[in-house]
Structure formats: structure tokens, C-alpha cells
């Protein structure tokens, strides 16, 4: 299926059309100068060009007066400044203003002279350029109505200010511009959330994620001193917290993360995909922070996940809980090279699962039981020792407690143990397999009984169409063959 063109590609296509129009206008002007009939044109014999340029300028100003306030009223007044300074509008207004100045100058230049001919030819060139560029220009300014056009513009503007700040250029104004753009994007997200405009919210979250990734990257640059001066904080942050962020010099990341959380405060059950998008982005930036050895920033990401999870539990929203549990697993995998944060993530996931279970979200704990099994397998494919540590510290005790509780939790725990054990054996992960076997599956009678239960309903797809789609308790062909041979042996 063909993908829609990216905003950068559309911009390059538009620029190409404008260049072609300019070249065609120059070519026509050259043909008129070379082969046209000299009728001694002066200001009195250019009524058509003058009226056309006047009318087009009126149309242009009307379009700007309609489009810019309309978009600004829908989203944010900051767009007025952004649009008025846009090179496309500035260039076209400059061309039209130049044409009027030249037409006025023709009134003071004697007809038939060399200067008169130069001015007439210049006005003719501008006239042709305006006529050929009219439709592309109107299309260009109509793009200002689309969030997919102006939100990337805000992002680029903020990133440019960040880079200037990192280079030590205009420290006060650059910092103001950067965090003003962060605030504007946050307002766009809040506006889109209230209006149910998913496109605006998703674009705004991506923009905030772009700011966060750039800030993390700039923090790793040698000789960067901008974090030590002029910190910004969201309103309401306690003084002790501000002192800590200043001391650790992570206040920029904390500012953007707080704005992300603010954008998600008004999300409803019908907007669960927004939480999934934000969690996916947080996993990426946490991985980036870990690569840059920004331990405090990684901890702030884990805290952000915990805040999101707490709000989901307070809303008793199982679907969003399952989404977020999946991204906790992704975060564990992203932080696998860093055992401390990885174990911290696992600890918090188990903690919130137990709280959700106590509050009546019974399938929440079952979800985490399965997700920890999938996490163990994923971790073991890269490092069996870290996977075994997760089993011994977090996953194993949870599975053991679930077996002792009985009911559907016992069934889920046994399914996880069977799946992880035989999948590990099929993949040749002997360290993980032996850890599970000697601790949980050494009783062959119980082992065979549980295998038969899993094999009786060994289907790959889930029973319901949901965000997971696949069943965790599914044995792939090789693992199924080994398990069946054991059960029948």
C-alpha cells in the first residue's frame, strides 16, 4: 500500500513548482523582450498589469486575513507571528510592493527613455511571475490550515533555538523561544484533546518527543553550559524539586516530560491510542538517555510511566492498563544493558499490577503475568543471565504467588511457565530453561498435566480482537513438538 508523502517531501515539491514558475516567467519575459513589438509603453499604457496586480494583492491580503486568524483562533495565537514571518508570505508581499513602487516610479520617468524601458520590462516580468505563481502561492498559504504543516514548523523553530542555545548564542532569547515553543505545542495538544482531534494530539506528542530527544542529545555535548543558567519549571513544582533538578541539571527534560503528562491529563477511554503513542515515544527517549548515560533522565522516564499507570488504575481502565503494561515490557528490553533501571522498571510494573488486582482489575495482574513471561524470553535472546535475574527477582515470585492463589491466576501462571520453558528449550536457551525446570517444573506429573492443558487450546490468535491480537500462551511448532513428545513419553 503506498504511503502518503511526508511533509518534507511535500515542501520540496512545492518549492520545485515555485522555481519552475519563476523560470517560466523569466523565459516568457525574455521572449517578449526579444521578439515583442516596442509600442513605447509607459505608465499610462500598463493599465491591465496595474489593475491585475492591485486585485491580486487584495486577494492575497484577504486570504491572509482569513486563514491566519482562523487557524490562530482554532489552535493558538502564536501562529499569527509564525505565519506573518513565513518566507512565502514575505516574498510575495515584497514582490507586490516592489511592483507598486515601480509603477509609481514610471509616473516620474520620461517615456521613451532607457530607464522607462527597464522599468516597464521589470513590471512585465513581475506581472508574469505573479500570474504564473498565483495558484501555487494560494495552495501554499492554504497549507497553513493544516496542523501537519504548522506543527513541524514550530518544532523546527524550537530545535533551531535549542541548537543556538547549546552553542552559547543568544542565551536568554534562545531559551525563551525554545520553551515558548514547547508551551505552544502543549497548548495545541490540549486543544486537540478537548476537541477530539487525534491528528493534532498525535502531531503535538511527536513534536514534544522531538524536543525531548534533541534536549537529551544536546546534554551530551562537551562544553555545554546552558543548563547551568536560567532554568524553566512548570507551575506548581515544589522548591525542593526545583533545587534537585537544578543540581542534577536535568530541568529541561523534566519540563518537557511534565508537559507530556499535562497533555495526557484530559485523555479519555476513547483515546487509548494516544497513551500508546506517548508510551512508545517515552521508550525511545529513555533508550536514548541510557545510551548517553543520563541516569537521572532515565529515572524521570520511569517516574513518568508510573504516573501514567497510576492514573490508568484510578480510572479503572483495563484497556489502557494493558497497553501501558506492554510498553513497560518494551522499556525493560530497552534498558536491558543497564540492570539497575531495568529491575526498577520490573519492580514498578509488579507493584502496580498488585494494586490494580486489589482494586478489582483482575485481568490486570494476569496481563502482567503474561507480559513478564514475554519479557523474560525477549531478554534471554540477548542475555540469558539478565533474564534469569528477572525470573528470580520479580517474575518467578509473582508466578509462584499466582499459583498459590488459584483460580484464573494459577492457570495463567502455569501457561506462562510452560510457554517460557519449552520456548527456551526450542531456542537453545539452556540456562533459562534449567532455571525454570528445577524451580517450578521438576514434578513431571504436574508438568505433563499442564502441558496437556496448554496443547488442548494451542491457538496463535487471541479470542478477542484487541490491541495484543496474539495469545501469549501459544507454543510455536518446534516448542509444541518438544512439549508433546515429553507429555507422551
N, C-alpha and C positions, 0 to 999 in steps of 0.2 A: 504494500500500500504506500503510495507516495507521501512523503512528509511535507507539511506546509513549510514554505520558505521562512527562514529565520529572519528576525528584524534586521540584522546586519546585512543580509543578502538583499532584502527589500530596499534598504537605504542605498546600497551600491547600485541597484538597478535604477532607482530614481535619479541618482547623480549622473548615471550614464545617459539617461534620457535628457536631462538638462544640458549636458555637454553636447549631445547630438543636436539639440535645438539651437544652441549657440553657434555651432559650426555651420548649420544650415542657414541661419540668419546672416552670418558673415559671408557665406558663399553667394546668397542672393544679393546682398549689398554690393559685393564685388562685381557680379554680373550687371547690375543696374548701373554701376559706375563705369563699366567698360563698354556696354552696348546700349545703354539708355540714351534717350534724346534729351539734350540740355534745353530746358524750357525756361531757364533763368528763374528758378524757383526762389522765392523769398518767403518771409513770414506770412505774407498775405495769400500765398498760393499753397499753404500747408494746412488748410482747414480740416481736411479729413484726418490727418495724423494727429493734429492738436485735439480735436474732439474725441477721437478714439482713445488717446492717452488719458484724457480727463475722465472719460467714462470708465476706463479700466481701473484708474486709481480710485474712483468712487466705489467700484465693485470690490476692489481689494480691501479698502478700509471698512466697507460694510461686512465683508466676510470675517475680517479680524475682529471687528466689534461684536459679531455674533458668536463666533467659535470660541474665542478666548474667554469671555465672561461665562459662557455656557459651561465650558469644561471646568473653569475655576470654581463656579458655584456648585457643580456636581461633586468635585473632589477636594481641591484646596486652592486658596488664593495664591499660593506660591507659584502656580502655573502661569499666572499673568506675567511675572518677571521672566520666567523661563522662556515663554513664547515671544515676548517682545524683543528679547535679546537673541533670538534664534537667527543664525546666519541667513536662512532662506528669506525670512521676512525683512531683515535688514538690507539684504542685497536688492530685493525687488523694490522696496521703498526708495533706496538710494538711486536705482536706475530711473524710476519715475520722477523723482525730484530733479535728477540731472536733466531729464528731457524737458521739464518745465523751465528750468533755468536757461537751457539752450534756446527754447522757443522765445523766451523773454529777451534773450540777448540778440536774437535776429531782428528785433524791432529797432535796435540801435546800431546795426551794421548796414552799411550801404549795400543795396542789391547789386549783383554782378561782380562784386569783388571776390578775391580769393578766400578771405575769411568767411564770407557768406556761403560759398560753395562747401567749405569744410564743415561749417555748422549744419547746413542742410543735409549733407551726407551723413553726418553723425546722428541727426534726428531720425533720418531714414533708417539707419542701422538699428537704433533703439526701437523704432516702431516695429521693424521686422522681428526683432528679438522678443518684444513683448507679445506680439501676435502668436509667434510660434511657441512661446513658453507659457501661454495663458493656461492651457489645460493642464500641463504638468504642474504648474505652480498651484492652481486651485486644488489639484489632487494632493499636492504636498501639504498645504495647510489644512486640508480635511483630515489628514492623518493625526492632527493634534487632538482629535476627539477620541482617539483610541488609546486606552491605557497601555497597550503593548508598545506604543510609541513613546509616550512621555515618561513612563516609569523607568525604562532603561536610560533615558536621558538624565533623569535625576540620579540614577546610580552612577553613571559615568562622571557626572559633575562632582558627586561626593567622593568618588575614588580619586579623581584628579586633585581635589583639595587634600585628601589624605596623603598622597604622594608628595605634594608640596610641603605639607606639614612634616613629613619624615625627612625631607631634605633641608629643613630649617627655614623654608621660605614663608614669609607672611604668617608667623606662628599664631597670632591672635585671630586674624581674619580667616585663615585656612581652617583652624579648629572650629570657629563659629559656623563656617559654611558646611563643614563635614557633619556636625551634629544637628545642624538645622535640616540638612537633607535626610538624616536618619529620622528626625521627628516628622518631617513631611511624609515620608514613606510609611511610617507608623500610622499617621492620620489617614492615609489612603487605605491602609489595611482595615482600620476601624470603620471607615465609611463604607467600604465594600462589604464588611461583615454585617453591618446594620442593614444594608440594602440587599443582602443576599447575593452579591456579585462575586461569585467564586473566582472569576478571572482576575479581578483586581486584587483579591486577597492573595491568590497564589503568586501573582507577579510581585506583590509587595513583600511577601515572605522570601521569595528568591532574591529580591533586592537587599533585604536585611541580611540574608545569608551571605550575599556577596560582600557587603560591608564588613561583616564579621570575619570572613576569610581573609580579606585584604588587611584588616587590622592585625590579625594574628600573624600574617606574613611580615608586615612592617615591624612588628615587635621583635622579630628575629634578626633584623638588620643591624650590623655593627655600627656603633656610634650614634644610634638613635636616642635623642634626649627629650623628645616632645612629650613623653608620658610623665615626665617629672614636673610639668608645669601646666597650669590651667585645667584641672580635672573637671569633668562634667558628670553629674549624677541625676538619676531620675528623682522627681519629687517624692518625699516620704522616706527616703533611705536614712536609716539611723546614723548618727555621728560616728559610732564605733565601727559600723560597716564602712563608712566613707574612709575612716582612718586606715582600716585594713587594706582597702582597695588601693589607696594612695601608696601605702608602704610596699605592697606587692606589685604596684604599677600595672594593675590589670583592670583599672576602672573603665577603659574604652570597651573591652569585651563585656564587662558587666553591664554597661549602659545598653549595648545592643541586645544582649540576652534579655534584659528587663523589658525592652520594647517588644521583643518577640512574645514574651509572656503576656504583656498587656494586649497585644493583638489577638491572643487566643482566649482572653477572658470572656468574651461575648460569644464564643463559638457554641453552637447548639448540637444536639444529637444528629441533626440532619447534615451537619458539616464535618462529619468524622474524617473525610479525606483531607481536610485542612490540617488536622492534627497529624495524620500520617505523613504529609508532605513536610511539615515542620520537623518532625522527629527524624525523618530521613536526612534533612539538611543538618540537623544537630549532630548526627553520627559522622557526617563528612567533616564538619569543622572540628569535632572532638579528635578525629583521627589526625587532622592537620596540626592541631595544637600538641598532640602527643609526639608527632614527628619533630616538632620544634622544641620539645622538652619543656613546654609550658605547663607544668604540673598543676598550677593553680587554676589555669583556664580549663583544663580537663575536669578538675573538681567542680568548677562552676557549671560545666555542661551536665555533669551527673546531678547536681543540685537542680538544674532546670528540668531534667527528666523527672526527678522526684516531685517537683511542684506540679508538673503536668499530670503525673499519676495520682497525686493526692486529689486534685480537682476532679479527675475522672471518677475516682472512688466516691467522692462526696456526691456526685451526680448519679451514682449507681448505673453507670453506662457501661454495660458489658462489652459492646462492640468496640468502643474506643479503648477499653482496657486491653482487649485482645490485640488491637493494633499497636498500642504502646508496648505491650509485652514483647511483641515481635521485634520492635526496634531496640528494646533493652538487650535482646539477644544479639542484634546486629552491633550494638555498642560494645558488648563483651568481645565479639570477634574482632572488632576494630582495635580494641585495646589489648589484644592478646599478648603483644610483645612487652606490655607493661603490666606485670602481675598485680601490683597494688591497686590501680584503678579498675582493672578487670574484676578482681574479687570484690571491690567495693560496689561495683555495679550489680554483681550477682547477689550480694547481701541485701541491697535495697530492693531488688526485684522479689526476693523471697519474703522480705518483710512486708511489702505492700500486698503481696498475694495473700498472706495470712490475715492481714487486716480486712481485705475485701471479703474473704471467706467468713470472718466473724460477723460482718455486716450483711450477710445474706447473699453475696455474689458467689454462689457455689461453683459455678463454672470458671470463675477467675483463677482459683487455685489449680483446677485441672488444666487450664491453659498454661500456667507457669510450669506445671509438672512436665507437660509435653515440650514446652519451649526449652527447658533446661536440658532435656534429652537431645534435642536437635543441636543445641549449643555445644554440648559435650562432643557429639560426633563431628561438628564443624571444627572445633578446636583441635580434636585429635588428628584430623587430617594434616594439620600443620605441626602440631607438637603434642605428643601423647602425654607427656609429663604434666603440662598445664591442664589438660583435660582431666587427668586423674586427680589433680589437686581440686578442681571444681567439684568432681564427684565426691571426694572425701569430705570436703568442707561444706558444700551447700546443697548440691543436687541429691547426693546419697541420703543425708539425714531427712530431707523433705520427702523422698520416695519412701523411706522406712516409716516415717510418721504416717504417711498416707495409707500404707499397707495396714498399719495397726488400727487406723480409724475405720477401715472397712468401707463398704458402700461403693459408690462410683469412683471415689478417690483411690481405693485399693485396686480397682480394675485398671484405672489409668496408670497407676504406678507400675503394675506388673506388665502392662503393654509397653511402657517405656523401657523397662529393664530388658524385656525380650528383644525389642527392636534394636536397642543400642548394642546389646551383647552380640547378636547374630550379624548385625551390620558391621560391627567392628571385626568380627571373625572373617566375614567375606572380604573386607578391605585389608586384611592382614595386620590389623592394629592389635597386636597380641597383649601389649601392656594394659591397654584399656579393657580388653576382654577378660583378662585374668583378674583384674581388679573387681569387675562386676561379678564374675563367676564365683570367686571364693568368698565374697561378702554376702551375696544375695541368692545365687542360683546353684549352690553346691548340692542341694537336696534335689536329686534327679526326678523324684516322683512329682514334686510340685513344679519343677521345671518343665517336664513333659506336659503336665496338665495345662499350664499357662500357654505353652506353645500351641497346643491344640485349640485353645480359645482364640488365639490370635489368627491362626490359619483358617479358622472357620469363617472369618469375615475379613480376609486379606484383600481389601479393595483399595485402589490408589486414591480415588476421589472422595471428598467428604460427602456426607449425606445431604448437606445443605450447600447452596451456592452462597459463599461468603467470601471475605477477604483472604482467607487462607487457601481455600479451594481444595487443597490436598489434605489427606489424613496423615497424621504423624505415625500412627501405629500401622504402618504398611511395610512389609518385608519385600525388598526388591528380589528379582528372580534368583540370584545367586544365594542371597541370605535365606530365602524361602527354601531353596533346595537343601541347604545345610541343616536348617532347623527341622525340616520334615524328615530328613534322614536320621537325625538324632531322636526325634519323637517316635519313629517307627523302629528304632534299633533295640 
